């Protein structure tokens, strides 16, 4: 991850962009804290504080997520939608998440409510990004019924708890990160972090159990290649 030291240094940044991108990658790719990333860099002789790493993650995580969304192939047209509770400052919020039939996260949205208005806002944003799906799978939350019928009238809407196990599993990494971070500090922080985290993990977590060893190594090399290209696109 450090081989692109020939890239020009970002204006007003002391460290080269290859080190910044490595810190962002390590933080999102593994269940690490900023202190863990600080130690990884220190072992390589790079002295940087965890607060600086936190600023890099907040600033450039969004950059990498935007690049991944821009270049990702057209998603599977079968969507799974679900909501999970997250507690922020003692207040209950809802994390709305959508994945496609291959298990790749389409988008997330943190909202204070779990009603038809919130469902329409989330589903409408997905339609704008990806067009109409062929199939929509949700739990039995009735708030989805009218938005799906209005925004994707030709979609086959399947509301059944048992059909949505795939997206239930996609919440697990969020729970793990939430525990490491000591809960999210604000809805804005949760939205910012999870939007980047889910997209970055999309390219670095291929379905290994479906791939042969050579295919997995090829996919991993391709992900690293994309990361290096996106590092070259970083702006101060």
C-alpha positions as CSV (number, residue, x, y, z in Angstrom):
1,X,0.0,0.0,0.0
2,X,3.0,2.3,0.3
3,X,4.5,1.7,-3.1
4,X,3.0,4.9,-4.7
5,X,5.4,7.3,-3.0
6,X,5.9,9.0,-6.4
7,X,2.5,10.7,-6.1
8,X,2.6,14.4,-5.4
9,X,2.1,15.4,-1.8
10,X,-1.2,17.0,-0.9
11,X,-1.1,20.7,-0.2
12,X,-0.8,21.6,3.5
13,X,-0.4,17.9,4.5
14,X,2.9,16.7,6.1
15,X,2.5,13.1,5.1
16,X,2.3,11.8,1.5
17,X,-1.1,10.7,0.2
18,X,0.0,7.0,0.1
19,X,0.3,7.0,3.9
20,X,-3.0,8.8,4.4
21,X,-4.8,6.4,2.1
22,X,-3.2,3.4,3.9
23,X,-4.5,4.7,7.3
24,X,-8.0,5.1,5.8
25,X,-7.9,1.7,4.3
26,X,-6.7,-0.1,7.4
27,X,-9.3,1.7,9.6
28,X,-12.2,0.7,7.4
29,X,-11.0,-2.7,6.2
30,X,-10.4,-4.1,9.6
31,X,-12.1,-3.7,13.0
32,X,-9.5,-1.3,14.2
33,X,-9.6,1.9,16.3
34,X,-7.6,5.0,15.4
35,X,-5.2,4.0,18.2
36,X,-4.6,0.6,16.5
37,X,-3.9,2.4,13.2
38,X,-1.5,4.7,15.0
39,X,0.4,1.7,16.3
40,X,0.5,0.1,12.8
41,X,2.1,3.2,11.4
42,X,4.5,3.6,14.3
43,X,5.7,0.0,13.7
44,X,6.7,1.3,10.2
45,X,8.5,4.3,11.6
46,X,5.7,6.8,10.9
47,X,4.8,9.0,13.9
48,X,1.2,10.3,13.6
49,X,-1.4,10.9,16.3
50,X,-4.7,9.1,16.5
51,X,-6.4,12.5,16.2
52,X,-4.8,13.1,12.9
53,X,-5.8,9.7,11.7
54,X,-9.4,10.5,12.8
55,X,-9.4,13.6,10.7
56,X,-8.0,11.6,7.7
57,X,-10.7,9.0,8.1
58,X,-13.5,11.6,8.2
59,X,-12.1,13.7,5.4
60,X,-10.9,11.1,2.9
61,X,-13.2,8.2,3.7
62,X,-16.0,10.1,1.8
63,X,-13.6,10.6,-1.1
64,X,-13.0,6.8,-1.5
65,X,-16.7,6.0,-1.0
66,X,-17.7,8.4,-3.8
67,X,-15.1,6.9,-6.2
68,X,-16.4,3.4,-5.4
69,X,-20.0,4.4,-6.0
70,X,-19.0,6.1,-9.3
71,X,-17.2,3.1,-10.7
72,X,-19.2,0.2,-9.3
73,X,-21.0,-2.0,-11.9
74,X,-24.8,-1.7,-12.1
75,X,-26.1,-3.5,-9.1
76,X,-28.3,-6.6,-9.1
77,X,-31.9,-5.6,-9.6
78,X,-33.2,-7.5,-6.6
79,X,-33.0,-5.3,-3.5
80,X,-33.3,-6.1,0.2
81,X,-34.4,-3.3,2.6
82,X,-34.2,-3.3,6.3
83,X,-33.9,-1.1,9.4
84,X,-31.9,-1.5,12.5
85,X,-31.9,0.5,15.8
86,X,-28.9,2.5,16.8
87,X,-28.8,4.5,20.0
88,X,-27.0,7.8,19.9
89,X,-26.7,10.0,23.0
90,X,-29.5,7.9,24.6
91,X,-31.9,8.6,21.7
92,X,-33.1,5.8,19.4
93,X,-32.4,6.3,15.7
94,X,-33.0,4.0,12.7
95,X,-30.4,2.8,10.3
96,X,-32.0,2.1,7.0
97,X,-29.9,-0.1,4.8
98,X,-30.4,-1.5,1.2
99,X,-28.3,-4.3,-0.4
100,X,-28.6,-5.9,-3.8
101,X,-29.1,-9.6,-4.5
102,X,-25.3,-10.2,-4.4
103,X,-25.1,-8.8,-0.9
104,X,-23.4,-5.5,-1.8
105,X,-24.6,-2.4,0.1
106,X,-26.4,0.1,-2.1
107,X,-26.8,2.8,0.5
108,X,-27.6,3.6,4.1
109,X,-29.5,6.4,5.8
110,X,-29.7,7.3,9.5
111,X,-33.2,8.7,10.4
112,X,-35.1,9.4,13.6
113,X,-38.3,7.7,12.5
114,X,-39.5,4.4,11.1
115,X,-42.6,5.4,9.2
116,X,-43.9,5.8,5.7
117,X,-42.2,9.3,5.2
118,X,-38.8,7.9,6.2
119,X,-39.3,4.8,4.0
120,X,-40.2,7.0,1.0
121,X,-37.2,9.3,1.6
122,X,-34.8,6.3,1.7
123,X,-36.4,4.3,-1.2
124,X,-36.7,7.4,-3.3
125,X,-33.0,8.2,-3.0
126,X,-32.2,4.6,-4.1
127,X,-34.4,5.0,-7.2
128,X,-32.6,8.2,-8.1
129,X,-29.2,6.5,-7.9
130,X,-30.0,3.1,-9.4
131,X,-33.3,3.2,-11.2
132,X,-36.3,0.9,-10.5
133,X,-35.6,-2.6,-9.1
134,X,-37.2,-5.8,-10.4
135,X,-37.8,-7.2,-6.9
136,X,-38.0,-5.5,-3.5
137,X,-37.7,-7.7,-0.4
138,X,-38.5,-6.2,3.0
139,X,-39.7,-7.3,6.4
140,X,-43.4,-6.8,7.3
141,X,-43.1,-3.1,8.0
142,X,-46.1,-1.6,6.3
143,X,-44.4,1.7,5.7
144,X,-42.8,0.3,2.6
145,X,-46.0,-0.6,0.9
146,X,-47.0,2.9,-0.5
147,X,-43.5,4.1,-1.4
148,X,-42.7,0.9,-3.4
149,X,-46.1,1.0,-5.1
150,X,-45.7,4.7,-6.0
151,X,-42.0,4.8,-7.0
152,X,-41.5,1.3,-8.5
153,X,-45.0,0.2,-9.6
154,X,-43.7,-2.7,-11.7
155,X,-41.5,-4.1,-8.9
156,X,-42.4,-7.4,-7.2
157,X,-42.6,-6.4,-3.5
158,X,-42.1,-9.4,-1.2
159,X,-42.8,-8.5,2.4
160,X,-41.7,-11.4,4.5
161,X,-39.4,-11.6,7.5
162,X,-37.9,-15.0,6.5
163,X,-36.8,-13.8,3.1
164,X,-34.6,-11.0,4.4
165,X,-31.9,-13.0,6.3
166,X,-29.2,-11.7,3.8
167,X,-29.6,-8.1,4.9
168,X,-30.0,-9.1,8.6
169,X,-26.5,-10.4,8.3
170,X,-25.2,-7.2,6.8
171,X,-26.0,-5.3,10.0
172,X,-23.4,-7.4,11.9
173,X,-20.3,-5.3,10.9
174,X,-22.1,-2.2,12.0
175,X,-22.7,-3.6,15.4
176,X,-19.1,-4.6,15.6
177,X,-17.8,-1.2,14.7
178,X,-20.4,0.5,17.0
179,X,-19.0,-1.5,19.9
180,X,-15.4,-0.6,19.1
181,X,-16.2,3.1,18.7
182,X,-18.1,3.2,22.0
183,X,-21.4,4.0,20.1
184,X,-21.8,6.7,17.6
185,X,-21.6,10.3,18.9
186,X,-24.2,11.9,16.6
187,X,-26.5,11.0,13.6
188,X,-24.2,12.9,11.3
189,X,-21.1,11.0,12.5
190,X,-22.9,7.7,12.1
191,X,-24.1,8.6,8.5
192,X,-20.6,9.8,7.5
193,X,-18.8,6.8,8.9
194,X,-21.2,4.1,7.7
195,X,-21.6,5.6,4.2
196,X,-17.9,5.2,3.7
197,X,-17.4,2.0,5.7
198,X,-20.0,0.0,3.7
199,X,-18.7,1.1,0.3
200,X,-15.1,0.4,1.1
201,X,-15.9,-3.0,2.4
202,X,-17.9,-3.7,-0.8
203,X,-14.7,-4.0,-2.9
204,X,-12.4,-5.4,-0.2
205,X,-14.8,-8.2,1.0
206,X,-15.6,-10.3,-2.1
207,X,-17.6,-13.5,-1.4
208,X,-14.6,-15.6,-0.7
209,X,-16.5,-18.8,-0.2
210,X,-17.8,-18.5,-3.8
211,X,-14.3,-18.0,-5.3
212,X,-11.4,-20.2,-6.0
213,X,-8.0,-19.2,-4.5
214,X,-6.7,-17.7,-7.8
215,X,-10.0,-15.9,-8.4
216,X,-9.9,-14.4,-4.9
217,X,-6.3,-13.2,-5.3
218,X,-7.3,-11.6,-8.6
219,X,-10.3,-9.8,-7.0
220,X,-8.1,-8.6,-4.2
221,X,-5.4,-7.4,-6.6
222,X,-8.1,-5.5,-8.5
223,X,-9.4,-3.9,-5.3
224,X,-5.8,-2.7,-4.4
225,X,-5.4,-1.4,-7.9
226,X,-8.6,0.6,-7.6
227,X,-7.5,1.9,-4.2
228,X,-4.2,3.2,-5.7
229,X,-6.1,4.9,-8.5
230,X,-8.4,6.6,-6.1
231,X,-5.4,7.6,-4.0
232,X,-4.1,9.5,-7.0
233,X,-7.4,11.3,-7.3
234,X,-7.3,12.7,-3.7
235,X,-7.5,16.4,-3.3
236,X,-6.5,18.6,-0.4
